[in-house]
Amino acid sequence: MFEARGIGISYGRKQVVHNVDLTLGAKDTVGLIGESGSGKTTILRALLGLVPVSSGELLFEGEPLDTMSRVSRRRFRASVQPVFQDGNEALNPRFSVDTILREGLAARSRETGAPDYTVAELLEQVGLDASLRGQRPHELSGGQRQRVSIARALAVGARYLVLDEPTSALDVSVQGKVIALLQRLAAENDLGYLLISHNLGVVRALCAESYVLRQGRVVEHAPTERLLTEPAEEYTRRLRDSMPQFPEQITRIWQAEGLRVAE
């Protein structure tokens, strides 16, 4: 679905991403990990078409992002949807859940002639009760807001979710439930994910493979399990070793959701 060929990204005269290659298949679950300032969010923004590349090229389904036709760009916008860290900022505070999801369904209907879901079906898909459809974002919990953000992505027909620290603002019990939801949706809807997270436990639970970034460069790319258990690079080993150890009660909470906690 996505391909980055030797992309570089600059802010003014400062280059922050250097010669990065990425390949993201339609059903792939991929992690981008690295310390703060390593270029993860900049790459994410470029993949969403929000930041231009200064060198190399980005392709969506074989077509360069910067020269897409209007029709192709609409398809790209519907197919690739972001889920951000704070659902409270990502959702229009003046709209109810019903309005937010109906807006997405209407956009989908304009493209295909008929939406895939109703509002009630979308809420059921993400594990929310239909009684919440009249609520506004500030009236929901953090976990509920993230579920609405995911439902909105499904409403417009997303096939690939770009997840920017989607669980970092949630407590550990809610984290486990959101991760389990994402795992289920990937299996049931053939969704692919690109996940940015400082939490290697979340990356391990969701991502089959991962890229490690350091100072805007990919220093390692491997299946996530191998990358975390047998890292080839010292930098990756330090990242892994700096991950907080999960207390026993957190381990139990996550395992209750069927999730494996990184050791």
N, C-alpha and C positions, 0 to 999 in steps of 0.2 A: 504494500500500500504506500509506504513512504520509502524514499531513499535520499540520503544526504551524501553527496559526493564531494569530499574535500572542502567542506564549507569553512569559511572564516567569517567572523562577525566582529565589527568594530563599533565602538562608541566614540565618535570624533576621531582623534588620532590614536586612541588606545585600542589595540586588538585584544579581544577577550576570549575568542574562540579561534582555534588554530587547526585547520586541515582535518576536520572531523568527518569520518565516514560512519554512517548508520544505515542499517537495513531493518525495516519494521514491516513484517508481513501482516496481512489483514487480520489474522487470528492470534498473532504473537502477543505474549505478555512480557514486556521488557522493562527493566529498571535502569534508571540513571542515578548513580550514586557518586558522592564526592563531598568534600567539605564545603562550607559556605564560601562563595566566591569562585568556585571551580568552573562555573559556566553552565550549570544544569538548567536554571530557569531561563537563561538567555537562549539556549537551544530550544527549549520548550516553546518560547515565544516565537522563535523563527519558524518552527514547525506549524504553528497556528497562523502563520502569515502576518504576525504583528511586528516583526523585526526583520529588516532586509539583510541578506547575506552580502558581505563585501567581496567574497570570492567563492568559487565552487558553485554548486547548484543544489536546490531542493526539488524533488519530484514527488508528485502525488499521482499514483496509478500511471506512472511513466510520463506525466506532463509537468513541465517546469512550473512552479508556483508563480513566478514573476511574470509569465506570459500567458496565463490561463485565460480562456474565453470567459465571458460572463456566465454562460451556462455551466461550464466546468467549475467555476468558483462557487456557484450556488451549491453544486453537488458536493464540493469539498467542505463547505461550511456546514452542511447538514451531516455529512459522514463523520467528521472529526470534531468532537465536542470536548471542551475543557471542564474539569471539575476542580475547583480551587480549594485552597486551605480553609477559607472562612465562608461558609454558605450564607452568612448574614450579609456579607458585602457583595456576593455574587448574584443574589436574588433581589428583584425590585421590591423595596420595602412598602410600596404603595399598593402592590398587587396581592390578592389572595392566592393561595395554592392553586385553586381552581383556575383563576385567570392566567397564572404563570404557565400551567400545563396546557390550557386551551390555546394559548398563543403559540406554543410549540406545535400542537396538533394542527392548527390552522396553517402554519408554515409548511408542514408536511403534506397537508391536503392540497395546497397550491402546486406542489411539485409532482405529486403522484396521483391526485384525484381522490384519494381516500386515505385517512390516517390508519396506522396499524393498530392503534389502541383507542379506548375511551379514557377519560380522566380516572374513572373508577378502576379500570384495568391497570393503568399506570401505577396508581397508588398501591394496588395489590401486588404488582410486580416487585416493588421496592419495600414491601412489608409495612405500609402505612395504612391506617384506618381511614375509610372514606369520610368520617366525621371531621377530619382535619382540613377538608378542602376549602372551608371558609376562613381558615386562619391565615394571618400574614406572617412573613418570616420571623419577625421579632417575637411572635407568640409561640414559636416552635423551639424545641431543644436543638443543640448543635448537631446531634445525630439525625434528627428529623430533617433539619435543613439540608444536610448532605444527601439524604435520601431523595428529597425533592429535586436537588440539583441533578442527581443521577436520573430521576424520572423525566426531567425536562430534556436531558440528552436523548433518552429513548424516544421521547415524543416527536422529535424532529427526524428520527431515523438514524441516529448515530451508529456507526459500525466500529469506531475506534475512539476510546476515551483517553484523553491526556490528563493525567491526575497529578496535581501539584500539591504534595503533602496533604492528601485528603483526610488523614486521620490525626494530624498533629494537634489539632485544637480539641480533641475529644478525650474523655477519660478512657481507661484501658478496657472497661467492659463494653463501652460503645464502640471502641476501635475494633474489637473482635467481631461484633455484629456487622459492622460496615464492611470489613474485609470478607467475612463469610458471604455477605450479599454480593460483593463484587465477584467472588469466585463462582457463585451460582449463576449470576447473569452472564459471565463469560461462557459458561458451559451451555446455558439454555439459549442464548442469543447469538452465539458465535462472535462475541465481541473481542476486540484486541485492546490491550492497554499499554500505554507508556506511563510509567510511574516514577516520579521524583520523590524521594523520601530520605530523610536522615536516619530513619528507623530501619535498620537492616532486618529486623524481625518481620516488618511489614513487607519489605522487598522479597524476603525469602518465602513468605506465604503467598504472594501474588504473582511473582515473576519467574518465568522459566529461564530467562537469560538476563544478564545485566552488563552494562558498560560502566567502567570506572573512569571518572574525569578528574584530572588534576591540572589546575591552572589553564583550563580551556582546551586540554588535549586528552584524548582517550589513551589511557595507559594500560588498560586490560579489558578484555571482552571474553566472557565465558558463560556456560550454564551457571545459574546463580548458586546452586548447591556446591558445585566444585569451586566457584570463585570464593565462597565463604569458608569452605573447609580446607581447601588447598590453594590459596592465592599464589599466583606466580610472582607478583610484585610486592616489594616491601611496603609500598604506600597502601596497597589494598589490605595487607596484613595489619597495618597500624589502624586503618579505619575499622576493621573488624574488631580488633582488640579494644578499641576505644568505646565500642558499643556498650551501653549500660547493661549490667546483668539483671535479668528479670527476677524479681522476688517470687517466692513460691506461690503467693496468692494470685499474682498476675498470670503466672503459668497456668494455674488451674482455670482461671476465667477464660483464657484464650483456648485452652484445650477443650473446654465445654462447648465451644463453637466449632470444634473440629479442626482447629488451626495448630500448626506446629510452631513452637517458639524456638528461635535461634538460640543455640547453646554457646 
